[in-house]
C-alpha cells in the first residue's frame, strides 16, 4: 500500500470517528426529546449510520 492510500484510510477513519462522536451526543440525549425533535433525532442517527457504513465500505475496498 502506498502513502497516498494510507493517508486516505486515515482520513476516512478520522471522518468516521467524528461522525460517531456527533451521533453519540444525539443518541445519548434522544430519551429527553419529545415529538418532532425526537423524530428529527432518529432521522439524524439513521443518516449518520448510513454515512459511516459507506465510509467503512470505502476503507474495506482500499485495504484489499
N, C-alpha and C positions, 0 to 999 in steps of 0.2 A: 504494500500500500504506500502511496506516495504522500508527501507532506500536505498537498492540497486536499486530498481525501481525508486525511487525519484531522485537518483543520475544519473541514465541513462537518465531519462527525461530531467534533467537539462543539461547534456552533449549534448543530441540531439538538444535541444533548442539553446544552445550556438553555435553548429556547423551550424545550420540553420541561425542564425544571422550573423555568419562570412561569409557564402556563400552569403547572401543577401548584405552584405556590399561590398564585392568584385564585385558582379554583378551590384550594383548601379553605381560604377565608370564606368563600361563598358557601361551601359545604358545611363549615362549622357554624355558620350563622343562619342557615336556612330554616332551622326549627323556630327561630324567633320571628320569622316573616309570616305575613298573612296575605291571603287572596292573590291579587295581581303581582305583588312583589315576589311572593313565593313561586308563582308560575314563571316569572322572568328569571328567577334564580335557577330553576330547573332547566330552562332553555339554555342559559349560560353554561351550566355544568355539562349539559349534553354536548354543546358546541365545543367546549374545551376538551372533552374526552375524544371527540371525533378528530380534532386537530392533532392531539397528542398521538392518536393512533396512526394518522397519516405520516406524521414526522417520524415515528418509530419504524414504520414500514420503509421509509426512505433510508433510515440508518441501516436496516437489515439489508437492503439492496447494496449499500456501499460496503458493508463488511464481508460480503460474499466473495 
